[in-house]
Amino acid sequence: MVRGALLTVLVCVPAAALGQGRDPAPVGEPAWRALGRSEAEWARAGWWNSAVFYEVFVRSFADSTAGPLAGDGVGDLRGLIERLDYLNDGDAATGTDLGVTGLWLMPIHPSSKYHGYDVKDFKGVHPELGTMEDFRGLLGACHARGIRVVLDLVVNHVSWEHPWFVEASRGAESPFRDWFIWTERVPDWRGLWDQAVWWRVGTGPGRVVPARPGDSAGPFYFGMFHWTMPDLNYRTEAVTEAMVDVSRFWLSEVGVDGFRLDAIRHLIEEGRVQENTPATHGWLERFRGECRRARGDAFTIGEVWSPTERVAEYVGRGLDAAFEFDLSFAMVEAARTGNAERFVAAQRRTLDLLPPGQYGRFLTNHDQARVMTALRGDEGATRVAAMLLLLGPGVPFVYYGEEIGMSGDKPDERIRTPMQWSGGPGGGFTTGTAWQAPQADAGSRHVAAQDGDPGSLLSLYRRLIRLRSGSAALSWGPTALLACDHPSVVAFVRTIPSHPDRGTLVLVNLGREAVEGYSLSGSASIAGTMRGVERLVGLGPVAELRCGADGSIAGYRPIGRLEARSGYVIEWSGHER
């Protein structure tokens, strides 16, 4: 019996339609395999595997147009509600929204600093952003549109103005003293980045100074990131119980869908070892279990800014997923240089080490230069970067404004500038004076300018997100990388375990020139299902695909010419003939 395959082009996007390398560490058997679940089970571990997330810094997204915070120049929760239709209007039949189905909110809690990562009250909402009633309104509006909401939860440290630390600072007899880490004599080591991490207790900013190794005029407290952010001491059981209570509050009482856990590789230090300790892994495993008890489908994704082999140690036990920084650097470099080598190596490493699909796939985030800046303003490079992001495996995260090519570089405030909605005063962000000045190109690069242009970057993001969301293979299907003999071409196959005769072939030409002389080889796990292909509508003939009995492909060139900076998504479905 002969089987064939019908290939349909789902998207072809020509460019005209507008970290540092290191030797990999030795790899052993991935820890997640010991948990006894099949790769198909891992690939569909939870609702997040079919989601596309959007990361929002509420302060910079949209200032409300009505209510007590309207026009004050600071984005707020009501402003975000007013702009939800831009993210997802709740109608799958429309194509004018972005189509995201997940929302990651950077910290919304009361804090001393603009960024919110120094929390003063884990169960509150920052008054500049709104009220708990506003947050519940946002949550309800998101859920009505099919958008899940994940909160940024800062578990490593608190603000020095948090009541816990205020009480702990009163003296050794305070019941909160052991909630933080103290010493009378500073050890002979510094932080991971050679920074001061021990601080002398004072009564105000002018009285707090970094301590030097050997200082003995204590007491000193430990704060890895800043003196205003003392680290919590999870060797004290009451601290863990308090943070579990926080998680229950948000998951069970308020109804959020999960947490993005900040800086978790630093949770429990062991002397000079300040990251990825066994105690940290044990704590996270317990915390994840408590989150699941509070809400059965709670999603936990962690910031583990470490090489992939270290990230893999967290996923499956202590976390549902973790952000994959090595892959993010590789995607941006591939888009910038037009060379696929580093991306292919990084993607293969995630496939080898991480449970299928259980990692955050992103280009850059709130701590890094924005994609457009990293790519030096190259519009074509931003387009292929979007293709790598949204067509590959994992859980994609889009940083707000990335979809219109917003720029921004350090300091951090300048990568968290107001969303560029339109031209003119306030840029559609506020009727007042924005808390942070917009970028220099805000008058020309904004949503209104790209909204009705089918060739814009915004339109590309909309198409790619819809394409992914409408395809089981692209949203959660296993991935097989194919080798290509041309350095600018990325090729991989994504399949559906329950339907092995269906799948998707993705081709991306990263280069500035069209490619004709190329061929693909490798194993696509589709042996016996494809003996030939039909003609591709609109693209001319497609070469017949012949697979070996073991699923191998050799010397295959499905499309004669790959246009510069273009992506092709080809779907097959096996059929009798």
Summary of the structure (lengths in Angstrom):
residues: 577
radius of gyration: 24.8
end to end distance: 8.4
largest distance: 84.5
contacts: 1987
relative contact order: 0.14
helix: 30%
strand: 20%
